[in-house]
Amino acid sequence: MAVTEARTPLRRRPAQRRSAERVQLMLDACAEILDDEGYEGLSTTRIAQRAGVAIGSLYQFFPDKRAVAQALALRNLERFGERVSRRIEQGGFAHWTDTVGAVIEIFVDMHRTVPGFRVMGFGDVADVNLLDASADNNSVVAGRLRTLAVNVFGVTDSPQLARAFAIAVEAGDAILKLAFRTDPDGDPEVVAEADRLISGYLATHIDISGATGTNPRPAGSYGRLPDPRETATRRVTLRGLQQAPSTTAASGSPACPAGGEPV
């Protein structure tokens, strides 16, 4: 289930499958041009030519190249969120902080393999507020990952949690940029440092216990990642903020947001 909820920059949503496929061709063409020539080489004319569509068809859906880039960044965010959700739903983590490594691994893989992602990513090359006019791109990504933590692991949402995820995403973004600056495929040692730093940082802010009520957790179970199939009561403690034990069963599945038709 996706953790993203895209805000479409489309002038109008494609009403038919053929129109939707044409829009995807335009986004694919945009990604290819970004890989070949960077954002400076992008234009609506070039996108239409590469996609094999009339320029009038492009303008039916997009007012300018920025809107096409925005749609591509939103598609990147949607696909990133879907991959993260699927990976976490698969389970197999010894500790919830191990999911940080999985998230980083997905980002690195997309950087290596997804056309246009190396240049566009989540949009900073075009505009730091490309995903949402009211928030910078990293804040949008941090918000999506925070939502996942709340929905899947039962973490209590709070301003402290929002700040922790914002800092973690900013730090991760900077370190991963360094990893790809020194190695086109991402320096594995720098990537490993990103995992270590962010996991350690978040571990000081979030403590997920599998204990029920006030009973002490079993020895060796500190930080155990809850099995998504379980319906155990959780107690979640944020440093400086404690939530009373819940009396309701917690669901292990992330909420499925109301999303529109993908662009």
C-alpha positions in Angstrom: 0.0 0.0 0.0 1.4 3.4 -0.9 2.4 5.9 1.6 2.2 8.8 -0.8 -0.7 10.9 -1.8 0.2 12.7 -5.0 -0.9 16.2 -5.8 -1.2 16.2 -9.6 0.2 19.1 -11.7 -2.0 18.0 -14.6 -4.2 20.6 -16.3 -6.8 17.7 -16.5 -6.7 14.1 -15.6 -6.7 11.6 -18.5 -10.2 10.2 -18.8 -9.2 7.2 -20.9 -6.5 4.6 -20.7 -5.0 5.7 -24.0 -4.7 9.3 -22.7 -3.1 8.0 -19.4 -0.6 6.0 -21.4 0.2 9.1 -23.4 0.9 11.0 -20.2 3.2 8.2 -19.0 5.1 8.4 -22.3 5.7 12.1 -21.8 7.0 11.4 -18.3 9.3 8.7 -19.6 10.6 11.0 -22.3 11.2 13.7 -19.7 13.2 11.2 -17.6 15.3 10.2 -20.7 16.1 13.8 -21.5 17.1 14.5 -17.9 19.6 11.6 -18.0 21.0 12.7 -21.4 21.1 16.5 -20.9 20.1 17.5 -17.4 17.3 19.8 -16.5 18.7 22.6 -18.6 18.2 20.5 -21.8 14.5 20.0 -20.9 11.8 21.7 -23.0 8.2 20.9 -23.8 9.1 20.6 -27.5 11.9 18.1 -26.7 9.6 16.1 -24.5 6.9 15.9 -27.1 9.4 14.9 -29.8 11.0 12.2 -27.6 7.5 10.9 -26.6 6.3 10.9 -30.2 3.3 13.0 -29.5 2.1 16.3 -30.9 3.0 19.4 -28.9 -0.7 20.2 -28.6 -1.2 16.9 -26.9 1.4 17.8 -24.3 -0.2 21.2 -23.6 -3.6 19.5 -23.1 -2.1 18.1 -19.9 0.9 20.3 -18.9 1.3 24.1 -19.1 5.1 24.0 -19.2 8.2 21.9 -18.6 8.1 22.6 -14.9 4.7 20.9 -14.7 6.1 17.8 -16.5 9.1 17.7 -14.1 6.7 18.0 -11.2 4.6 15.1 -12.4 7.8 13.0 -12.8 9.0 13.9 -9.3 5.6 12.9 -7.9 5.7 9.7 -9.8 9.2 9.0 -8.3 7.8 9.7 -4.8 4.8 7.5 -5.4 7.0 4.6 -6.6 9.4 5.1 -3.8 6.6 5.0 -1.3 5.1 1.8 -2.9 8.5 0.1 -2.8 9.1 1.0 0.8 5.7 -0.2 1.9 6.0 -3.5 0.1 9.4 -4.1 1.6 8.3 -3.4 5.1 5.2 -5.5 4.7 7.5 -8.4 3.8 9.0 -8.3 7.3 12.1 -10.1 8.3 13.6 -7.3 10.3 15.3 -8.1 13.6 14.7 -4.5 14.9 12.5 -1.7 13.6 15.6 0.4 12.9 16.7 -2.2 10.4 14.0 -0.7 8.1 16.2 2.4 7.7 18.7 0.3 5.8 15.9 -1.0 3.6 14.7 2.5 2.8 18.2 3.6 2.0 18.7 0.5 -0.2 15.5 1.3 -2.2 16.6 4.9 -2.7 20.0 3.9 -3.8 18.6 1.3 -6.2 16.2 3.9 -7.7 19.1 6.3 -8.1 21.0 3.6 -10.1 18.2 2.1 -12.1 15.2 4.4 -12.5 15.5 6.7 -15.6 15.7 10.3 -14.6 15.9 9.7 -10.9 19.6 10.4 -10.7 18.9 14.0 -11.9 15.3 14.7 -10.8 15.0 12.6 -7.6 12.1 14.2 -5.7 12.4 17.5 -7.6 15.1 19.7 -6.0 16.8 20.2 -9.4 13.8 22.1 -10.6 12.4 23.6 -7.4 12.9 22.8 -3.7 9.1 23.2 -3.4 8.2 21.1 -6.4 6.2 18.4 -4.7 4.2 20.9 -2.6 4.1 24.6 -2.7 3.7 24.8 1.1 6.6 22.6 2.0 10.1 21.8 0.7 10.6 18.4 -1.0 12.5 16.8 1.8 9.7 17.8 4.3 7.2 16.0 2.0 9.4 12.8 2.0 9.9 13.0 5.7 6.1 13.3 6.2 5.4 10.3 4.1 8.0 8.2 6.0 6.7 9.4 9.4 3.2 8.4 8.3 4.5 4.9 7.6 6.1 4.7 11.0 2.9 5.7 12.7 0.6 3.4 10.6 2.8 0.3 10.6 4.7 0.4 13.9 2.2 2.2 16.1 4.5 5.1 16.8 2.7 8.1 18.4 2.7 11.0 16.0 3.9 14.3 17.6 5.9 17.5 16.8 8.9 15.7 18.2 8.5 12.8 15.8 8.0 15.2 12.9 11.2 17.0 13.8 13.2 13.7 14.2 12.1 12.5 10.7 12.8 15.9 9.2 16.4 15.9 10.5 16.9 12.2 9.5 15.8 12.9 5.9 17.9 16.0 5.6 21.0 14.2 7.0 20.3 11.2 4.8 19.9 13.3 1.7 23.2 15.1 2.3 25.2 11.9 3.0 23.7 10.0 0.0 24.6 13.0 -2.3 28.1 12.6 -1.0 28.0 8.9 -1.8 27.0 9.5 -5.4 29.4 12.4 -5.8 32.3 10.1 -5.2 31.0 7.0 -6.9 28.4 7.0 -9.8 26.8 3.8 -8.2 27.0 5.2 -4.7 30.1 4.6 -2.5 29.0 1.6 -0.4 31.0 2.7 2.6 29.4 6.1 2.6 25.9 4.5 2.1 26.6 2.2 5.1 27.6 5.3 7.2 24.2 6.9 6.2 22.4 3.8 7.5 24.5 3.8 10.7 24.0 7.5 11.4 20.3 7.7 10.7 19.4 4.4 12.5 21.3 5.5 15.6 19.7 8.9 15.6 16.2 7.7 15.3 16.8 5.0 17.9 17.4 7.7 20.4 14.0 9.2 19.7 11.8 6.2 19.2 11.4 3.2 21.4 8.9 0.5 20.3 8.1 -2.1 22.9 6.3 -5.3 22.4 5.3 -5.4 26.0 1.6 -5.5 27.0 0.4 -3.1 29.7 3.0 -2.5 32.4 4.5 -5.9 32.3 8.3 -5.8 31.6 9.3 -7.0 28.2 11.2 -10.3 28.0 15.0 -10.2 28.2 16.5 -9.6 24.8 13.4 -8.2 23.2 14.4 -4.6 23.3 13.3 -2.9 20.1 11.8 -6.1 18.7 10.0 -5.3 15.4 6.3 -6.2 15.9 5.1 -9.0 13.6 2.5 -7.4 11.3 0.2 -10.4 11.8 0.1 -9.9 15.6 -2.6 -7.9 17.3 -0.5 -7.0 20.4 -1.0 -3.9 22.5 2.0 -1.5 22.1 3.5 1.1 24.3 5.4 3.7 22.4 7.8 6.0 24.2 9.3 9.1 22.6 12.1 10.7 24.5 10.5 13.3 26.8 7.0 12.1 25.8 5.2 8.9 27.0 1.9 7.5 25.8 -0.2 5.4 28.1 -0.6 1.7 26.9 -3.4 1.3 24.4 -6.4 -0.9 25.2 -7.2 -1.6 21.6 -5.5 -4.1 19.2 -3.1 -2.5 16.8 -3.3 -3.2 13.1 -0.1 -4.2 11.4 -1.0 -2.9 8.0 -0.3 0.7 6.8 -3.3 2.9 6.1 -4.1 3.1 2.4 -4.4 6.8 1.6 -7.0 8.2 -0.8 -5.0 8.5 -3.9 -6.1 9.7 -7.3 -5.3 8.2 -10.6 -1.5 8.1 -11.0 -0.2 10.6 -13.5 
